[in-house]
Amino acid sequence: MKKILLMIVVTILANAGYSQTPTEVPDGYKKGNIFFFDSTSVSGLIKTNSLKSGKIIFLTAEKRKKTYETSLIKEFAIESDKYIIYKNDIFMELVRNMKLSLYQKQSSSDGKIEYNGTQPIITAGSDGSIGDYFLSTDTGASMELLNKRNLADDIQKYCSNCSSLVAEIRAGKLSVADSRQIIQTCNNCN
C-alpha cells in the first residue's frame, strides 16, 4: 500500500513539473502575425515595446528570437490590432474603410541607418511624430498628416458632402484628438 501511495505521489509531482504549457506568453510579448512583401507570413509572439524602435522582435514557437527590420515587412497584427509599414515607420490602424482610413504613428525611422549590402543608407521616414494621426484614402498609396492647421481643409477635401462636420471642426468643437470620430462620421456621410 505504501508503494502504491508513493508511486501516486511521485507521478503527481512529476506531472506537475510538465504541466506548464509551451504556449505561455512571456512578459512584454503578445500573439501576432507578420506578413512580408513576398506573400509569406509567420506566426508567433511579438514584443510590444520594441515597436517604437522601428524593429519588430519576434519569438517563434521554438522560443527563438528574431529581429525584423520594417523594410522587409508589409504589415503585421498583434492580437486584434493591425499595423502597416509606410516609409519604414510603423502605423497602427485605427479606422479602416473603403473611403478613408485613420492610422496613428508608432515609430520613427527618420535618420535611421540601414544597409544595402555594405553601403549605408540613411532613411527619411515619414512626416510627423510618434502619436500623430494620418489619413489614407481608399487607394492607400499615400498617407497625409492630420494636424490642427490642416484638419478642416483635409476633411472638406475628402468629405465635401459633410458640411456640418467641417463646420464643427472650424468652430473648434472637434479637434485632432477626435480624429477617430471625425473619420468614422466622414465615412458614413453620403
C-alpha positions in Angstrom: 0.0 0.0 0.0 2.8 2.4 0.8 4.5 1.6 -2.5 1.3 2.4 -4.4 0.8 5.6 -2.5 4.4 6.6 -3.1 4.1 5.9 -6.8 0.9 8.1 -7.0 2.7 11.0 -5.2 5.7 10.7 -7.5 3.5 10.6 -10.6 1.6 13.6 -9.5 4.8 15.6 -8.7 6.4 14.5 -12.0 3.4 15.6 -14.0 3.1 18.9 -12.1 6.6 19.8 -13.5 5.4 19.3 -17.0 2.0 21.0 -16.6 3.3 24.3 -17.9 2.3 24.6 -21.5 4.9 25.7 -24.1 2.3 28.3 -25.3 2.8 30.6 -22.3 3.3 34.1 -23.3 6.4 35.8 -21.7 6.0 39.3 -20.2 6.1 42.1 -22.8 5.0 39.8 -25.7 1.7 39.2 -27.4 0.5 36.8 -30.0 0.9 38.1 -33.5 1.4 37.5 -37.2 3.9 39.2 -39.6 3.2 39.5 -43.3 6.0 40.0 -45.7 6.2 41.6 -49.2 6.8 38.2 -50.8 3.4 37.0 -49.6 4.8 34.8 -46.8 3.9 35.1 -43.2 5.0 33.9 -39.7 3.0 33.4 -36.5 4.4 33.7 -33.0 4.9 36.3 -30.3 5.8 40.0 -30.9 7.5 42.1 -28.3 5.2 45.1 -27.9 7.6 47.6 -26.5 10.0 47.1 -29.5 7.8 49.0 -31.9 9.0 52.5 -31.1 12.5 51.5 -32.2 11.1 50.6 -35.6 12.1 47.0 -35.3 9.9 44.0 -34.6 11.3 41.5 -32.1 9.6 38.2 -32.8 9.7 35.0 -30.8 9.0 31.7 -32.6 7.2 28.7 -31.2 10.6 27.2 -30.6 11.5 30.2 -28.4 14.0 31.6 -30.9 14.2 35.3 -31.0 14.4 37.1 -34.4 14.5 40.8 -35.1 12.9 42.1 -38.3 13.6 45.4 -39.9 10.5 47.3 -41.1 11.8 47.4 -44.7 11.1 43.7 -45.0 7.5 43.8 -43.7 4.3 44.8 -45.4 2.0 44.6 -42.3 1.6 42.8 -39.1 -1.0 42.1 -36.4 -0.7 42.0 -32.6 -3.8 40.2 -31.3 -6.7 42.2 -32.8 -4.6 45.3 -33.6 -3.4 45.7 -37.2 -0.3 47.6 -38.2 1.1 48.7 -41.5 4.5 49.9 -42.6 4.8 53.2 -44.5 8.2 54.7 -45.3 9.8 52.3 -42.8 7.6 53.7 -40.0 5.0 51.6 -38.1 1.4 52.8 -38.0 -1.5 51.3 -36.1 -4.7 51.1 -38.0 -7.5 52.9 -36.0 -10.3 53.1 -38.7 -10.3 51.0 -41.9 -12.8 51.9 -44.6 -13.1 52.0 -48.3 -13.3 55.8 -48.3 -10.9 57.0 -45.6 -8.7 55.2 -43.1 -7.1 56.5 -40.0 -3.6 55.5 -38.6 -1.5 56.5 -35.7 2.3 56.6 -35.9 4.0 54.2 -33.6 7.7 54.6 -34.6 10.0 57.0 -36.4 12.8 55.8 -38.7 13.9 59.3 -39.6 17.7 59.3 -39.7 18.0 55.5 -39.2 20.9 53.8 -40.9 20.1 50.7 -43.0 22.5 48.8 -45.2 22.2 47.8 -48.8 24.9 45.2 -48.7 27.8 47.2 -47.2 26.5 50.5 -48.4 24.9 52.6 -45.6 21.6 54.3 -46.4 20.0 56.9 -44.2 16.2 56.6 -44.2 14.0 59.7 -44.3 10.9 58.1 -42.7 7.5 59.7 -42.7 6.3 63.2 -41.6 5.2 63.8 -38.1 6.0 62.4 -34.6 5.1 59.3 -32.7 1.4 59.5 -31.7 0.4 61.7 -34.7 -2.7 60.8 -36.8 -2.5 60.1 -40.5 -5.2 59.9 -43.1 -5.2 57.5 -46.0 -7.6 57.3 -48.9 -9.1 54.2 -50.5 -6.0 53.8 -52.8 -3.7 53.5 -49.8 -0.8 54.9 -51.9 0.0 57.8 -49.5 -0.7 59.0 -46.0 -1.4 62.5 -45.0 -0.5 64.0 -41.6 -3.5 65.4 -39.8 -2.8 68.4 -37.6 -4.7 71.4 -36.1 -3.8 73.6 -39.1 -5.0 71.3 -41.9 -7.7 69.2 -40.3 -10.7 71.2 -41.5 -9.3 71.6 -45.1 -8.5 67.8 -45.3 -11.9 66.8 -44.1 -13.5 69.2 -46.5 -11.4 67.9 -49.4 -12.3 64.2 -48.7 -15.8 64.7 -47.3 -17.2 67.6 -49.2 -20.8 66.3 -48.5 -20.2 66.5 -44.7 -20.5 70.3 -44.4 -21.8 70.1 -40.8 -18.7 68.0 -39.8 -16.4 70.6 -41.3 -18.3 73.4 -39.6 -17.9 71.7 -36.2 -14.1 71.4 -36.8 -13.8 75.1 -37.8 -15.9 76.1 -34.7 -13.4 74.2 -32.5 -15.9 71.6 -31.3 -13.8 68.8 -32.8 -10.0 68.6 -32.9 -7.3 66.2 -34.0 -7.8 64.4 -30.7 -11.3 63.5 -32.1 -9.8 62.0 -35.3 -11.3 58.6 -34.9 -14.8 60.1 -34.5 -14.3 62.5 -37.4 -13.1 59.8 -39.9 -16.0 57.5 -38.9 -18.5 60.3 -39.4 -16.9 61.2 -42.7 -17.1 57.6 -43.9 -20.8 57.5 -43.1 -21.7 60.6 -45.0 -23.3 60.0 -48.3 
